[in-house]
Amino acid sequence: MKIVKYFLIIVVTEIIYSFSIPKVADGDKIYWSKSTKLTWDDFKEPVPNTQTSTVAYTNSGYGYKLSYNEDSATFVLDCYFDKTKSWVKKAQANDFILKHEQGHFDITYTNSLRLRKTLKEHKFTLQNINDDVKKIVNASYDANFKEQELYDAETNHSIIKEKQEEWNKKIEKDINDLDIYSAKTIAVKLNK
């Protein structure tokens, strides 16, 4: 009976948390990797019909799936770029702006690494896992949003070249410093 109870918890948790990873067709996603860099051809959404000075927009994110039993939990995390929600004004595009957009994707990745670190280090129990995961993930999403805003504010969307170079170095350092958390799957023991 105990096994059935925990099996049901796992199935329900899988259903609930599978919604945490946004549904995007795999061909429309680029999963983050050190060897893959964005190109302008990856920006597939039509430019919006608004008057904006913005040359390009990157839609990137990360999500997770969670499964657990009475002893352990497993998280599977993905960081991706969504081609169908990212756009560029091709006539104004250049390599410098593309590097800025790559920076947005890389910042998303560094925040997904920080999330992995927090999940790995947190002391979960069977009783608190659902509530704690929600709080931790929401805090991570908030931190990512704030860092993206700061990146654009300080670089003025790549216009302030010195600040852009500072951010490029910071992002590269963050990726290297957090590389220990790059595993897509994290397994943790649940505390009693």
C-alpha positions in Angstrom: 0.0 0.0 0.0 2.9 2.4 0.8 4.4 1.8 -2.6 1.1 2.6 -4.3 0.7 5.8 -2.3 4.2 7.0 -3.3 3.7 6.0 -6.9 0.6 8.1 -7.0 2.5 11.0 -5.5 5.2 10.7 -8.2 2.6 10.5 -11.0 0.7 13.5 -9.7 4.0 15.4 -9.2 5.1 14.6 -12.7 1.8 15.9 -14.1 1.9 19.1 -12.0 5.6 19.9 -12.6 5.7 18.9 -16.3 3.7 22.1 -16.8 6.7 24.0 -15.3 8.6 23.5 -18.5 6.9 25.6 -21.1 5.6 23.6 -24.1 7.6 24.5 -27.2 8.2 22.2 -30.0 11.8 20.8 -29.9 12.6 22.1 -33.3 11.7 25.6 -32.1 14.1 25.4 -29.1 17.8 25.7 -28.8 19.1 24.1 -25.6 22.0 26.0 -24.0 25.4 24.5 -24.6 28.9 26.0 -24.6 29.4 25.0 -28.2 26.2 26.4 -29.6 25.9 30.1 -30.2 22.8 32.0 -31.5 22.7 33.2 -35.1 20.3 35.7 -36.5 18.6 32.9 -38.4 17.4 31.6 -35.0 15.2 34.6 -34.5 12.0 33.4 -36.2 9.1 35.6 -34.8 8.0 38.4 -37.0 9.0 41.9 -35.7 6.1 43.4 -33.8 4.1 46.1 -35.4 5.1 48.7 -32.7 7.3 51.6 -32.9 10.3 50.4 -30.9 14.0 51.2 -31.1 14.8 47.7 -29.9 16.6 45.9 -32.7 16.2 42.3 -31.3 14.4 40.4 -28.6 15.5 37.1 -27.1 13.0 34.8 -25.4 14.8 32.3 -23.3 13.9 30.4 -20.2 14.4 27.3 -18.0 12.1 24.8 -16.4 12.2 21.6 -14.5 10.5 18.3 -14.0 10.4 16.8 -10.5 9.9 13.2 -9.4 10.3 11.8 -5.9 9.6 8.9 -3.6 9.9 8.7 0.2 13.8 8.7 0.1 14.9 10.9 -2.8 14.0 13.4 -5.4 15.2 13.9 -9.0 15.1 17.2 -10.9 15.6 17.5 -14.6 16.3 21.0 -15.7 16.5 22.5 -19.2 17.6 26.0 -20.3 16.4 27.0 -23.8 16.0 29.7 -26.4 12.6 29.9 -28.0 13.0 30.7 -31.7 9.3 31.3 -32.3 9.2 34.2 -29.7 12.5 35.8 -30.5 12.7 38.5 -33.3 15.2 40.8 -35.0 15.1 43.8 -37.3 17.5 42.3 -39.8 18.4 45.6 -41.5 19.8 46.9 -38.2 21.3 43.6 -36.9 25.1 43.3 -36.4 27.5 41.0 -34.6 27.7 43.3 -31.5 24.0 43.2 -31.0 23.9 39.4 -31.5 26.5 39.1 -28.8 24.2 41.1 -26.5 21.3 38.8 -27.3 23.6 35.8 -26.6 24.2 37.5 -23.3 20.5 37.3 -22.5 20.5 33.6 -23.2 23.7 33.1 -21.2 22.2 35.0 -18.2 19.2 32.7 -18.3 21.6 29.8 -18.2 23.6 31.2 -15.3 20.4 31.6 -13.3 19.4 28.0 -14.2 22.8 27.0 -12.8 22.1 28.9 -9.6 18.8 27.2 -9.4 20.5 23.8 -9.7 22.9 24.7 -7.0 20.1 25.8 -4.6 18.1 22.6 -5.3 21.1 20.4 -4.7 22.0 22.1 -1.4 18.5 22.5 0.0 17.3 20.2 2.7 14.0 18.7 1.4 11.7 16.5 3.2 8.7 14.5 1.9 6.5 16.9 3.7 8.0 20.2 2.4 9.3 19.3 -1.1 6.3 20.7 -3.1 6.1 24.0 -1.2 9.9 24.5 -1.0 10.4 23.8 -4.7 7.7 26.3 -5.7 9.4 29.0 -3.5 12.9 28.2 -4.7 11.9 28.2 -8.4 9.8 31.4 -8.1 12.7 33.2 -6.4 15.0 31.9 -9.2 12.7 33.2 -11.9 12.5 36.6 -10.1 16.3 36.8 -9.9 16.6 36.0 -13.6 14.1 38.7 -14.5 15.9 41.3 -12.4 19.3 40.4 -13.8 18.0 40.6 -17.4 16.5 44.1 -16.6 19.8 45.2 -15.0 21.8 43.9 -18.0 19.7 46.0 -20.4 19.7 49.0 -18.2 23.4 49.1 -17.6 24.3 48.4 -21.2 21.4 50.4 -22.6 20.6 47.4 -24.8 24.3 47.1 -25.9 24.7 50.8 -26.8 27.2 51.4 -24.0 30.0 49.3 -25.3 32.2 49.5 -22.2 29.4 48.3 -20.0 28.6 45.6 -22.6 32.2 44.4 -22.4 32.0 44.3 -18.5 28.9 42.2 -18.7 30.4 39.9 -21.3 33.2 39.2 -18.8 30.9 38.8 -15.9 28.6 36.4 -17.7 31.6 34.3 -18.9 33.0 34.2 -15.3 29.6 33.2 -13.9 29.3 30.3 -16.4 32.8 29.1 -15.5 32.3 29.5 -11.7 28.9 27.6 -11.8 30.0 24.9 -14.3 30.1 22.4 -11.4 26.2 22.6 -11.5 25.9 22.0 -15.2 24.4 18.5 -15.0 20.9 18.5 -16.4 19.7 15.9 -13.8 20.0 16.4 -10.0 19.3 13.7 -7.5 18.9 14.6 -3.8 18.2 12.6 -0.7 15.1 13.6 1.2 15.6 14.2 4.9 13.4 12.5 7.4 
